[in-house]
Amino acid sequence: MLIFLSILTILGQFLVFHGCGTHNFAYMFTGRLIFGYGSESLTAAQNVYITHYFHNEKLAFPISIGNAVALFGTYLNYSLTAEIARKYGLKFGFLSGMFFCMISLLAIILTITIDFFIEKSLKNPQEIATSSDEVEILIKPEILLNSEEKSVFSRFSASFWILLFSSVIVYASSIGFSSIAVSYFVESYFPKVDLKTAEIESTRIMSLDSLTNIFSSIFLAIFMHYTSSNFLYIFPTINSIISLIAFTMLLLTIFPFLTLILDGLASSLNYNILNTMIPRMVKEKDLGLAYCMAAAGNNLGTSLIPIIAAFLRNARDNYDMAIGLFILLNVGSLISAMMFYFQYKEKLLKEKEEANY
């Protein structure tokens, strides 16, 4: 499956490259559609793959490191592709993107090869995980007996949907801001500079967001590795508060550059905490579906919010309404995160009481 999805990203990028060379929008649109399906599904499959080897206390570290590596790759790709396009033309910029997709395929083949030899020389991944004394069993026998759920919504608890809703809002707000951020900084801080230079400088300022996301993911991985992850349920509330503060500061024009740092921190917490919490709330056989639902929710949010933000910006000819939208969304995220906190805390208390009997 991983190889198939990776091939889809290469095929999609090739169609975009071909469409650019022939000036055919239909090819480019189809290529982006195929690429998006492959890349988003690949992320969900990767997270499910990780959960076969790392459970509970050990799960936060690999997910956070994986996110940091992926973000670094994105940051590197943006930098190199832009430079290639500037020097050799847009067509070669798209071609370099296909080259990066091929490197991804090689990495997947190497991972599967290593996995094959591990399974052959030891045991299968599930036996390795469950045979360790440090790993807790994720599925209780009584849960396995009750597996007659009929719909997607009935498979997952209310806590899962509340957490997902909160996470989607934070993520969509961040992407929505990114969609208008360059023009915001161009108009607000470089009004007297030529447009090309202003856009380059604004893009460099935006790199603060990505760099903060990368380094905070690494820090979170180390932090969670040496501490107990039983208090992860607190972080969605902290995450929503950080995001809310970031956009409030942006609206009041209080240290706007700090908004990028706070937004990068919130994005890192949002991704890592959600993907670490999912295996704690979902049956093992439904992990793939749960990660796909998370990806679908994030994609839905990132499809709608940037469009609405751009509309509000054009309607009022300023950014106040768009930023106000991000603030309103994060208020909703904070309420949802607090609901999740109390529900999950009550669940943990009940499990503790049952364990004492």
Contacts in CASP RR format, 6 or more apart in sequence:
PFRMAT RR
TARGET T0000
AUTHOR 0000-0000-0000
METHOD contacts of the structure
MODEL  1
MLIFLSILTILGQFLVFHGCGTHNFAYMFTGRLIFGYGSESLTAAQNVYI
THYFHNEKLAFPISIGNAVALFGTYLNYSLTAEIARKYGLKFGFLSGMFF
CMISLLAIILTITIDFFIEKSLKNPQEIATSSDEVEILIKPEILLNSEEK
SVFSRFSASFWILLFSSVIVYASSIGFSSIAVSYFVESYFPKVDLKTAEI
ESTRIMSLDSLTNIFSSIFLAIFMHYTSSNFLYIFPTINSIISLIAFTML
LLTIFPFLTLILDGLASSLNYNILNTMIPRMVKEKDLGLAYCMAAAGNNL
GTSLIPIIAAFLRNARDNYDMAIGLFILLNVGSLISAMMFYFQYKEKLLK
EKEEANY
1 45 0 8 1.000
2 42 0 8 1.000
2 45 0 8 1.000
2 46 0 8 1.000
2 49 0 8 1.000
2 108 0 8 1.000
2 111 0 8 1.000
2 112 0 8 1.000
3 105 0 8 1.000
3 108 0 8 1.000
3 109 0 8 1.000
3 112 0 8 1.000
5 38 0 8 1.000
5 39 0 8 1.000
5 41 0 8 1.000
5 42 0 8 1.000
5 45 0 8 1.000
6 38 0 8 1.000
6 42 0 8 1.000
6 101 0 8 1.000
6 104 0 8 1.000
6 105 0 8 1.000
6 108 0 8 1.000
7 105 0 8 1.000
8 34 0 8 1.000
8 35 0 8 1.000
8 37 0 8 1.000
8 38 0 8 1.000
8 41 0 8 1.000
9 34 0 8 1.000
9 35 0 8 1.000
9 36 0 8 1.000
9 38 0 8 1.000
9 39 0 8 1.000
9 42 0 8 1.000
9 101 0 8 1.000
9 104 0 8 1.000
10 98 0 8 1.000
10 101 0 8 1.000
10 102 0 8 1.000
10 105 0 8 1.000
11 31 0 8 1.000
11 34 0 8 1.000
11 35 0 8 1.000
12 30 0 8 1.000
12 31 0 8 1.000
12 32 0 8 1.000
12 34 0 8 1.000
12 35 0 8 1.000
12 36 0 8 1.000
13 31 0 8 1.000
13 35 0 8 1.000
13 94 0 8 1.000
13 97 0 8 1.000
13 98 0 8 1.000
13 101 0 8 1.000
14 31 0 8 1.000
14 98 0 8 1.000
15 27 0 8 1.000
15 28 0 8 1.000
15 30 0 8 1.000
15 31 0 8 1.000
15 34 0 8 1.000
16 27 0 8 1.000
16 28 0 8 1.000
16 31 0 8 1.000
16 32 0 8 1.000
16 35 0 8 1.000
16 94 0 8 1.000
17 91 0 8 1.000
17 94 0 8 1.000
17 95 0 8 1.000
17 97 0 8 1.000
17 98 0 8 1.000
18 24 0 8 1.000
18 27 0 8 1.000
19 25 0 8 1.000
19 27 0 8 1.000
19 28 0 8 1.000
20 28 0 8 1.000
20 90 0 8 1.000
20 91 0 8 1.000
20 94 0 8 1.000
21 91 0 8 1.000
40 295 0 8 1.000
40 299 0 8 1.000
41 292 0 8 1.000
41 295 0 8 1.000
43 291 0 8 1.000
43 295 0 8 1.000
44 288 0 8 1.000
44 291 0 8 1.000
44 292 0 8 1.000
44 294 0 8 1.000
44 295 0 8 1.000
45 288 0 8 1.000
45 291 0 8 1.000
47 63 0 8 1.000
47 275 0 8 1.000
47 278 0 8 1.000
47 287 0 8 1.000
47 291 0 8 1.000
48 287 0 8 1.000
48 288 0 8 1.000
48 291 0 8 1.000
50 59 0 8 1.000
50 62 0 8 1.000
50 63 0 8 1.000
51 59 0 8 1.000
51 279 0 8 1.000
51 284 0 8 1.000
51 287 0 8 1.000
52 125 0 8 1.000
52 126 0 8 1.000
52 129 0 8 1.000
53 62 0 8 1.000
53 125 0 8 1.000
53 128 0 8 1.000
53 129 0 8 1.000
54 61 0 8 1.000
54 62 0 8 1.000
54 63 0 8 1.000
54 129 0 8 1.000
55 129 0 8 1.000
55 135 0 8 1.000
55 136 0 8 1.000
55 138 0 8 1.000
55 279 0 8 1.000
56 135 0 8 1.000
56 136 0 8 1.000
56 138 0 8 1.000
56 229 0 8 1.000
56 279 0 8 1.000
56 280 0 8 1.000
57 134 0 8 1.000
57 135 0 8 1.000
57 136 0 8 1.000
57 228 0 8 1.000
57 229 0 8 1.000
58 134 0 8 1.000
58 135 0 8 1.000
59 229 0 8 1.000
59 276 0 8 1.000
59 279 0 8 1.000
60 220 0 8 1.000
60 221 0 8 1.000
60 224 0 8 1.000
60 225 0 8 1.000
60 229 0 8 1.000
60 232 0 8 1.000
60 272 0 8 1.000
60 276 0 8 1.000
61 221 0 8 1.000
61 222 0 8 1.000
61 224 0 8 1.000
61 225 0 8 1.000
62 221 0 8 1.000
63 221 0 8 1.000
63 272 0 8 1.000
63 275 0 8 1.000
63 276 0 8 1.000
64 217 0 8 1.000
64 218 0 8 1.000
64 220 0 8 1.000
64 221 0 8 1.000
64 224 0 8 1.000
64 272 0 8 1.000
64 276 0 8 1.000
65 217 0 8 1.000
65 218 0 8 1.000
65 221 0 8 1.000
66 217 0 8 1.000
67 217 0 8 1.000
67 268 0 8 1.000
67 271 0 8 1.000
67 272 0 8 1.000
67 275 0 8 1.000
68 214 0 8 1.000
68 215 0 8 1.000
68 217 0 8 1.000
68 218 0 8 1.000
68 221 0 8 1.000
71 210 0 8 1.000
71 213 0 8 1.000
71 214 0 8 1.000
71 217 0 8 1.000
72 214 0 8 1.000
74 210 0 8 1.000
75 207 0 8 1.000
75 210 0 8 1.000
75 211 0 8 1.000
75 214 0 8 1.000
77 97 0 8 1.000
77 100 0 8 1.000
78 210 0 8 1.000
80 96 0 8 1.000
81 93 0 8 1.000
81 96 0 8 1.000
81 97 0 8 1.000
84 92 0 8 1.000
84 93 0 8 1.000
84 96 0 8 1.000
85 92 0 8 1.000
85 93 0 8 1.000
115 125 0 8 1.000
118 125 0 8 1.000
118 128 0 8 1.000
119 125 0 8 1.000
122 128 0 8 1.000
123 131 0 8 1.000
129 135 0 8 1.000
130 137 0 8 1.000
138 279 0 8 1.000
138 280 0 8 1.000
138 284 0 8 1.000
139 283 0 8 1.000
139 284 0 8 1.000
143 283 0 8 1.000
147 283 0 8 1.000
147 285 0 8 1.000
149 155 0 8 1.000
152 289 0 8 1.000
152 293 0 8 1.000
153 161 0 8 1.000
155 282 0 8 1.000
155 283 0 8 1.000
155 286 0 8 1.000
155 289 0 8 1.000
156 281 0 8 1.000
156 282 0 8 1.000
156 286 0 8 1.000
156 290 0 8 1.000
156 293 0 8 1.000
157 281 0 8 1.000
158 343 0 8 1.000
159 281 0 8 1.000
159 340 0 8 1.000
159 343 0 8 1.000
159 344 0 8 1.000
159 347 0 8 1.000
160 278 0 8 1.000
160 281 0 8 1.000
160 282 0 8 1.000
160 290 0 8 1.000
162 336 0 8 1.000
162 339 0 8 1.000
162 340 0 8 1.000
162 343 0 8 1.000
163 236 0 8 1.000
163 274 0 8 1.000
163 277 0 8 1.000
163 281 0 8 1.000
163 336 0 8 1.000
163 337 0 8 1.000
163 340 0 8 1.000
164 274 0 8 1.000
164 293 0 8 1.000
164 294 0 8 1.000
164 297 0 8 1.000
165 333 0 8 1.000
165 336 0 8 1.000
166 236 0 8 1.000
166 240 0 8 1.000
166 332 0 8 1.000
166 333 0 8 1.000
166 334 0 8 1.000
166 336 0 8 1.000
166 337 0 8 1.000
166 340 0 8 1.000
167 236 0 8 1.000
167 270 0 8 1.000
167 273 0 8 1.000
167 274 0 8 1.000
167 294 0 8 1.000
167 298 0 8 1.000
167 333 0 8 1.000
168 297 0 8 1.000
168 298 0 8 1.000
168 300 0 8 1.000
168 301 0 8 1.000
169 329 0 8 1.000
169 330 0 8 1.000
169 332 0 8 1.000
169 333 0 8 1.000
169 336 0 8 1.000
170 239 0 8 1.000
170 240 0 8 1.000
170 243 0 8 1.000
170 266 0 8 1.000
170 267 0 8 1.000
170 270 0 8 1.000
170 330 0 8 1.000
170 333 0 8 1.000
171 267 0 8 1.000
171 270 0 8 1.000
171 271 0 8 1.000
171 298 0 8 1.000
171 301 0 8 1.000
171 302 0 8 1.000
172 298 0 8 1.000
172 301 0 8 1.000
172 302 0 8 1.000
172 304 0 8 1.000
172 305 0 8 1.000
172 329 0 8 1.000
173 243 0 8 1.000
173 247 0 8 1.000
173 305 0 8 1.000
173 326 0 8 1.000
173 329 0 8 1.000
173 330 0 8 1.000
173 333 0 8 1.000
174 209 0 8 1.000
174 243 0 8 1.000
174 263 0 8 1.000
174 264 0 8 1.000
174 266 0 8 1.000
174 267 0 8 1.000
174 270 0 8 1.000
175 301 0 8 1.000
175 302 0 8 1.000
175 305 0 8 1.000
175 306 0 8 1.000
176 302 0 8 1.000
176 305 0 8 1.000
176 306 0 8 1.000
176 309 0 8 1.000
176 326 0 8 1.000
177 247 0 8 1.000
177 250 0 8 1.000
177 263 0 8 1.000
177 309 0 8 1.000
177 323 0 8 1.000
177 326 0 8 1.000
178 206 0 8 1.000
178 209 0 8 1.000
179 306 0 8 1.000
179 309 0 8 1.000
179 310 0 8 1.000
180 306 0 8 1.000
180 309 0 8 1.000
180 310 0 8 1.000
180 313 0 8 1.000
180 319 0 8 1.000
180 322 0 8 1.000
181 202 0 8 1.000
181 206 0 8 1.000
181 209 0 8 1.000
181 260 0 8 1.000
182 199 0 8 1.000
182 202 0 8 1.000
182 203 0 8 1.000
182 206 0 8 1.000
183 202 0 8 1.000
183 313 0 8 1.000
184 202 0 8 1.000
184 319 0 8 1.000
185 198 0 8 1.000
185 201 0 8 1.000
185 202 0 8 1.000
185 205 0 8 1.000
185 206 0 8 1.000
185 256 0 8 1.000
186 195 0 8 1.000
186 198 0 8 1.000
186 199 0 8 1.000
186 202 0 8 1.000
188 256 0 8 1.000
188 319 0 8 1.000
189 202 0 8 1.000
190 197 0 8 1.000
190 198 0 8 1.000
190 201 0 8 1.000
190 202 0 8 1.000
193 201 0 8 1.000
205 257 0 8 1.000
205 260 0 8 1.000
206 260 0 8 1.000
208 257 0 8 1.000
208 260 0 8 1.000
208 261 0 8 1.000
209 260 0 8 1.000
209 261 0 8 1.000
209 263 0 8 1.000
209 264 0 8 1.000
209 267 0 8 1.000
210 264 0 8 1.000
212 260 0 8 1.000
212 261 0 8 1.000
212 263 0 8 1.000
212 264 0 8 1.000
212 265 0 8 1.000
212 268 0 8 1.000
213 264 0 8 1.000
213 265 0 8 1.000
213 267 0 8 1.000
213 268 0 8 1.000
214 268 0 8 1.000
216 264 0 8 1.000
216 265 0 8 1.000
216 268 0 8 1.000
216 269 0 8 1.000
217 268 0 8 1.000
217 271 0 8 1.000
217 272 0 8 1.000
220 268 0 8 1.000
220 269 0 8 1.000
220 272 0 8 1.000
221 272 0 8 1.000
224 232 0 8 1.000
224 276 0 8 1.000
229 276 0 8 1.000
230 348 0 8 1.000
232 273 0 8 1.000
232 276 0 8 1.000
232 277 0 8 1.000
232 280 0 8 1.000
233 277 0 8 1.000
233 340 0 8 1.000
233 341 0 8 1.000
233 344 0 8 1.000
233 345 0 8 1.000
233 348 0 8 1.000
234 341 0 8 1.000
235 269 0 8 1.000
235 273 0 8 1.000
236 270 0 8 1.000
236 273 0 8 1.000
236 274 0 8 1.000
236 337 0 8 1.000
236 340 0 8 1.000
236 341 0 8 1.000
237 334 0 8 1.000
237 337 0 8 1.000
237 338 0 8 1.000
237 340 0 8 1.000
237 341 0 8 1.000
238 269 0 8 1.000
239 266 0 8 1.000
239 269 0 8 1.000
239 270 0 8 1.000
239 273 0 8 1.000
239 337 0 8 1.000
240 266 0 8 1.000
240 330 0 8 1.000
240 332 0 8 1.000
240 333 0 8 1.000
240 334 0 8 1.000
240 336 0 8 1.000
240 337 0 8 1.000
241 334 0 8 1.000
242 262 0 8 1.000
242 265 0 8 1.000
242 266 0 8 1.000
242 269 0 8 1.000
243 262 0 8 1.000
243 263 0 8 1.000
243 266 0 8 1.000
243 270 0 8 1.000
243 330 0 8 1.000
243 333 0 8 1.000
244 327 0 8 1.000
244 330 0 8 1.000
244 331 0 8 1.000
244 333 0 8 1.000
244 334 0 8 1.000
245 262 0 8 1.000
246 258 0 8 1.000
246 259 0 8 1.000
246 262 0 8 1.000
246 263 0 8 1.000
246 266 0 8 1.000
247 259 0 8 1.000
247 263 0 8 1.000
247 323 0 8 1.000
247 324 0 8 1.000
247 326 0 8 1.000
247 327 0 8 1.000
247 330 0 8 1.000
248 327 0 8 1.000
249 255 0 8 1.000
249 256 0 8 1.000
249 258 0 8 1.000
249 259 0 8 1.000
249 262 0 8 1.000
250 256 0 8 1.000
250 259 0 8 1.000
250 323 0 8 1.000
250 326 0 8 1.000
251 320 0 8 1.000
251 323 0 8 1.000
251 324 0 8 1.000
251 327 0 8 1.000
274 294 0 8 1.000
275 291 0 8 1.000
275 294 0 8 1.000
278 287 0 8 1.000
278 290 0 8 1.000
278 291 0 8 1.000
278 294 0 8 1.000
279 287 0 8 1.000
281 290 0 8 1.000
282 290 0 8 1.000
305 325 0 8 1.000
305 329 0 8 1.000
308 325 0 8 1.000
309 322 0 8 1.000
309 325 0 8 1.000
309 326 0 8 1.000
310 322 0 8 1.000
312 321 0 8 1.000
312 322 0 8 1.000
312 325 0 8 1.000
313 319 0 8 1.000
313 321 0 8 1.000
313 322 0 8 1.000
315 321 0 8 1.000
END
